[in-house]
Amino acid sequence: MSAKIRKIIVSVEETQAEMGKPVSPPTRKATAIAVIENPYAGQFVQELKPLMDIGEELGGLLTKRCVEALGIPGGKAESYGKAAIVGENGELEHAAAILHPQMGKPVRAVLEKGAALIPSAKKRGGPGTPIDVPLGHKDAAFVRSHFDAVEVRVADAPRANEILVAIAVTDSGRPLPRVGGLQKHEIKGEDGLR
Amino acid sequence: MSLIQVRKFATVVEEVFHEGGPVAVKPFKQGACLAVIRNPYAGRYEPNIQPLMKDLEPLGVEMAKRLIAAMGVAPKAIEAYGKGAIVGTAGEIEHGALWHAPGGYGMRDVLGGTKAIVPSTKKVGGAGARLDVPLSHINAAYVRSHFGAMEVGLPDAPRDHEIVFILTMSTGARVHDRAGGLKASEIKGEDGLR
């Protein structure tokens, strides 16, 4: 089963200054969202493999959209995250089927690496529901400068029988990071943690 | 020295394939560019606010260019536009009105001379405030198929001493346009209305 996509929304946020202090180079976060039909809305279905396949398809598609919007090669991405909002006629497990089993592999293929777990969030909600997509460094989850989040929302989605699926990719950490911890130049990048 | 200090730029582009009807041969695209700037008149009543209007002109051009680049289309593919402003709470609605001339100027400059008024909305609001920015045809305001709106906002803006200025553009008619009225193919394009 492939995703029945109603719309795709791509956003880029570029921070040039904080408290009047320039951020150079600016930090940039991209998000790509697909609003899809939930094939299992309104019913309990035991076997969710088709949603896992949709997760795989959207993992590649949305990650490519993020990287294109940032105008960088995939390997230059620094942090990532993913999230889903299930419309009111679906269940949280539908989001889990999309996000967890098969989505990561195509995301990592686009970004050329990605040793770290892709942090995620999910909820059920109506149109306009915001969700904070967590962000962590793609090769070493403990890099403190890259812990962050980006809020996404779509005014008209998800409708009751839809699922909103989001991927976030950045080319940077927080603006002006200064709370210490593991630095990105210290990454070993072997275990996905440090 | 320019009065403009940008903290953040953001772009968002929506690509709509269908809304429950037939899948569009050419997807409808609409997008917005947002700029978060410091409000040089925040916290006081300033009688002469027009210097900011002049300084906003290059920002309008830059935002129009960023928006078209994010939409991934040629300027001639843009058929509708709109603009808006959200003024932080230490400012006044009149500060948002400074966007009328430079916002329109920026889009006309990049789109190559358009005839219709640029529809607009503005408000005073806190961080996270959302604004529905209207869209209508660039050369004939009465073209019914092109009336639309795009809800935009940023979770962390405007802070009280900031203003968010917004431009919106779209590539044409609503995805399942069938409410009649003046068609784009019937435009005379003389008075900006029909």
Interface residues (C-beta under 8 A of the other chain):
Chain A: I5 R6 K7 I8 I9 V10 S11 V12 E13 E14 T15 Q16 A17 E18 G20 A69 G128 P130 E151 V154 A155
Chain B: Q5 V6 R7 K8 F9 A10 T11 V12 V13 E14 E15 V16 F17 H18 E19 R38 A70 R130 E151 L154 P155
